[in-house]
Amino acid sequence: MEKEEPYYAVIFTNTLTDNHEGYGQMAQEMEHLARQQPGFLDFESARGELGISVSYWKSKEAIAAWKANMDHQMAQKKGRETWYSWYTVRICKVERSYTFSHR
């Protein structure tokens, strides 16, 4: 998805505990909910030993509104209590981006 610059990226890096029960379903639900939020642009993720999810937003205000969403807050609480052994959130302003594709 092409995004008009500048925009913002929320980079969520994490490791999981041994208890993954319900994690995949919640992750899908949160991505679906995020996509419905005003100011949402796109989402990318990869999961190995380290999980990295990046959501893209039009503004810092849109990010703050997403963080304050009650369903998202409940998922964050469950994540801290059950699924994550560690995580870091970084909010970055994207001033320039470019893509390579072999297609």
Steps between C-alpha positions, in 0.01 A plus 500: 500500500638839404504743791539875468808612693549592770308242702565306820604142576436320827756222529407233755783254568439213741577153630229262617465293813434127469124565529373580148138398561272750328788717378453442126129570511549819704774621262262453204218679683726796588624533143140495374400763759803720425414499129164658590652790696516854358852577382604136453711442188644148498639210705793257464623226732744211530523238771798284585678483834459878486170653389489829314179680411493838331184705466493817292296808589428845356568684827613476861140579597376192313760290685388643835135425418591140412696460825196629693255262327338289775520168312865570420568584866344168607722314251807690627417399859457135399830519312688632804338244731521192276671512161802732507821443690640826356402773257604841374287755317662761279314783328680643200431771246557370147629781283616287209445145384568299187429148381677241288309218337634230270164478324 
